[in-house]
Amino acid sequence: MYNLAVPLARAIGLLWLAGATAMAAQGGPYDRQKVDAAAATRGRAVYALHCINCHGSTAKGTDRGPDLIRSVVVLRDRMGNGVGAALKSAAHQARLTNAQVVDLSHFLHQRIESIASNRTPRAPIDVLTGDPEAGRAYFHGAGTCSTCHSTTGDLAGIATRIGDAVALQQRWLFPTSRRSGGRQADVMTSGRSVSGALVRLDDFSVTLRDGAGAEQSFTRGPDVTVTVRDPLAAHRALLDRYTDADMHDLTTYLWTLK
């Protein structure tokens, strides 16, 4: 008697394999994510805090992290589904909320759209479109820049030291704490105090790297007090307050400091 089970099973297996192959060959979604400007602004602050050191100020990558503008994961991402999955890998220490992941997605898609709309990549981006006098007023007024910096001190000749206007704008928008050593934290628990470089901080735990280079982690609770000392806190706070006019005015003003 002829057994139909074997050829039937083979046929089902071939159909499954063909379907899986076709699905694997499919590209990403066709519809672009509609960028929410407010979410992208929040996402820029998230990027500056958690991503910029590895992926660079323009998200085009560094020797520590890949180019996110050309990343297949980001290009296929929609509302954080791809970015969120990538952040769960062991290579990423940041633990973001779902809302932060969505904001980050909007920021990255905004960067992609911005670069895609610039069809003259050989021409330098003109960031010196602001009013230098308005930038001076912002520096000494609403921006509170003069409370920490001086145009005759640490910023004297800044436009000569950084001879590219785009690089100058990126430097003050997303500064790095080379001299201060980054964010530091003090953890007090059960009468014990530990200080060191802040490695990770979320709602559930805090991790420090002590002077000997060893990492120490603590579960956060009512008996754990965490004090963060961030030398760039003022810059991070301003990321949510800058307008395009503020950025261009201030950059144009700083460009006069030669």
HUWO-V247529 format. One record per residue. PSI is psi in whole degrees, 0 to 359 (999 if undefined). OMEGA is omega in radians with two decimals (NA if undefined). Layout:
psi:PSI omega:OMEGA
psi:PSI omega:OMEGA
//
This chain:
psi:132 omega:-3.06
psi:128 omega:-3.10
psi:112 omega:-3.13
psi:349 omega:-3.01
psi:318 omega:-3.06
psi:307 omega:3.12
psi:329 omega:3.12
psi:318 omega:3.12
psi:321 omega:3.11
psi:320 omega:-3.14
psi:318 omega:3.12
psi:319 omega:3.13
psi:319 omega:3.12
psi:321 omega:3.10
psi:318 omega:3.12
psi:316 omega:-3.14
psi:319 omega:3.14
psi:319 omega:3.13
psi:317 omega:3.14
psi:321 omega:3.12
psi:318 omega:3.14
psi:320 omega:3.13
psi:321 omega:-3.13
psi:330 omega:-3.10
psi:348 omega:-3.12
psi:144 omega:3.09
psi:192 omega:3.13
psi:183 omega:-3.13
psi:147 omega:-3.09
psi:324 omega:-3.09
psi:131 omega:3.10
psi:150 omega:3.06
psi:129 omega:3.10
psi:117 omega:-3.04
psi:129 omega:3.02
psi:116 omega:-3.03
psi:318 omega:-3.13
psi:318 omega:3.11
psi:322 omega:3.12
psi:323 omega:3.09
psi:316 omega:3.08
psi:321 omega:-3.14
psi:328 omega:3.09
psi:321 omega:3.10
psi:321 omega:3.09
psi:316 omega:-3.14
psi:316 omega:-3.12
psi:327 omega:-3.08
psi:322 omega:-2.97
psi:339 omega:-2.93
psi:335 omega:-2.92
psi:328 omega:-3.08
psi:331 omega:-3.13
psi:324 omega:-3.04
psi:357 omega:3.04
psi:163 omega:-3.06
psi:339 omega:3.13
psi:6 omega:-3.12
psi:18 omega:-3.14
psi:9 omega:3.03
psi:159 omega:3.06
psi:188 omega:3.08
psi:352 omega:3.14
psi:347 omega:-3.09
psi:153 omega:-3.06
psi:167 omega:3.07
psi:119 omega:3.14
psi:340 omega:-3.13
psi:325 omega:3.13
psi:3 omega:-3.08
psi:130 omega:3.09
psi:324 omega:3.13
psi:315 omega:-3.12
psi:319 omega:-3.13
psi:326 omega:-3.14
psi:351 omega:-3.13
psi:141 omega:3.02
psi:115 omega:3.10
psi:33 omega:3.03
psi:3 omega:-3.09
psi:318 omega:3.12
psi:317 omega:3.13
psi:317 omega:-3.14
psi:320 omega:3.13
psi:321 omega:-3.14
psi:325 omega:-3.12
psi:346 omega:3.14
psi:355 omega:-3.14
psi:162 omega:-3.11
psi:340 omega:-3.11
psi:343 omega:-3.09
psi:128 omega:3.12
psi:339 omega:-3.10
psi:137 omega:3.07
psi:100 omega:-3.04
psi:152 omega:3.04
psi:165 omega:3.11
psi:321 omega:-3.14
psi:320 omega:3.12
psi:323 omega:3.12
psi:317 omega:3.12
psi:317 omega:3.11
psi:318 omega:3.12
psi:322 omega:3.09
psi:316 omega:3.12
psi:320 omega:3.14
psi:314 omega:-3.11
psi:320 omega:3.09
psi:328 omega:3.06
psi:319 omega:3.11
psi:319 omega:3.13
psi:315 omega:3.14
psi:320 omega:-3.12
psi:317 omega:-3.14
psi:321 omega:3.14
psi:330 omega:-3.11
psi:347 omega:3.11
psi:96 omega:-3.07
psi:9 omega:3.10
psi:66 omega:-3.04
psi:342 omega:-3.14
psi:343 omega:3.14
psi:136 omega:3.14
psi:147 omega:3.10
psi:130 omega:-3.13
psi:106 omega:3.11
psi:358 omega:-3.11
psi:55 omega:-3.10
psi:4 omega:-3.06
psi:184 omega:3.13
psi:114 omega:-3.09
psi:327 omega:3.12
psi:323 omega:3.06
psi:324 omega:3.08
psi:322 omega:3.09
psi:317 omega:3.13
psi:321 omega:3.13
psi:319 omega:-3.13
psi:316 omega:-3.08
psi:354 omega:-3.08
psi:254 omega:-3.00
psi:327 omega:-3.12
psi:344 omega:-3.13
psi:24 omega:-3.12
psi:323 omega:-3.05
psi:350 omega:3.10
psi:338 omega:3.14
psi:336 omega:-3.04
psi:157 omega:3.13
psi:134 omega:3.12
psi:346 omega:3.08
psi:1 omega:3.14
psi:253 omega:-3.05
psi:336 omega:-3.12
psi:2 omega:3.11
psi:125 omega:3.14
psi:19 omega:-3.09
psi:324 omega:-3.12
psi:341 omega:3.05
psi:319 omega:3.13
psi:324 omega:3.09
psi:94 omega:-2.97
psi:2 omega:3.13
psi:126 omega:-3.05
psi:322 omega:3.13
psi:316 omega:3.11
psi:323 omega:3.10
psi:315 omega:3.14
psi:317 omega:3.14
psi:326 omega:-3.10
psi:318 omega:-3.11
psi:335 omega:3.08
psi:316 omega:-3.07
psi:68 omega:-3.10
psi:158 omega:3.05
psi:150 omega:-3.06
psi:68 omega:-3.11
psi:319 omega:-3.05
psi:323 omega:-3.04
psi:343 omega:3.11
psi:13 omega:3.08
psi:189 omega:-3.09
psi:134 omega:3.08
psi:159 omega:-3.13
psi:151 omega:3.03
psi:131 omega:3.12
psi:125 omega:3.11
psi:122 omega:3.13
psi:128 omega:3.10
psi:43 omega:3.12
psi:1 omega:-3.13
psi:135 omega:-3.12
psi:130 omega:3.12
psi:133 omega:3.12
psi:152 omega:3.11
psi:185 omega:3.11
psi:134 omega:-3.11
psi:120 omega:3.12
psi:314 omega:-3.10
psi:141 omega:3.09
psi:122 omega:3.05
psi:191 omega:-3.09
psi:346 omega:-3.01
psi:330 omega:-3.07
psi:166 omega:3.07
psi:137 omega:3.14
psi:131 omega:3.11
psi:155 omega:2.97
psi:115 omega:-3.05
psi:181 omega:-3.07
psi:335 omega:3.13
psi:357 omega:3.14
psi:1 omega:-3.14
psi:142 omega:3.12
psi:137 omega:3.10
psi:130 omega:-3.11
psi:146 omega:-3.14
psi:138 omega:3.03
psi:128 omega:-3.08
psi:140 omega:3.14
psi:184 omega:-3.11
psi:333 omega:-3.09
psi:8 omega:-3.12
psi:122 omega:3.11
psi:128 omega:-3.12
psi:125 omega:3.08
psi:119 omega:-3.10
psi:133 omega:3.06
psi:104 omega:-3.06
psi:110 omega:-3.12
psi:344 omega:-3.13
psi:19 omega:-3.09
psi:320 omega:-3.12
psi:320 omega:3.12
psi:318 omega:-3.13
psi:322 omega:3.14
psi:324 omega:-3.11
psi:341 omega:3.14
psi:331 omega:3.13
psi:355 omega:-3.04
psi:339 omega:-3.13
psi:141 omega:2.89
psi:167 omega:3.10
psi:320 omega:3.14
psi:318 omega:3.11
psi:314 omega:-3.08
psi:313 omega:-3.10
psi:323 omega:3.09
psi:314 omega:-3.09
psi:319 omega:3.10
psi:317 omega:3.13
psi:323 omega:3.08
psi:314 omega:-3.14
psi:330 omega:-3.14
psi:342 omega:3.11
psi:351 omega:-3.08
psi:79 omega:-3.09
psi:999 omega:NA
//
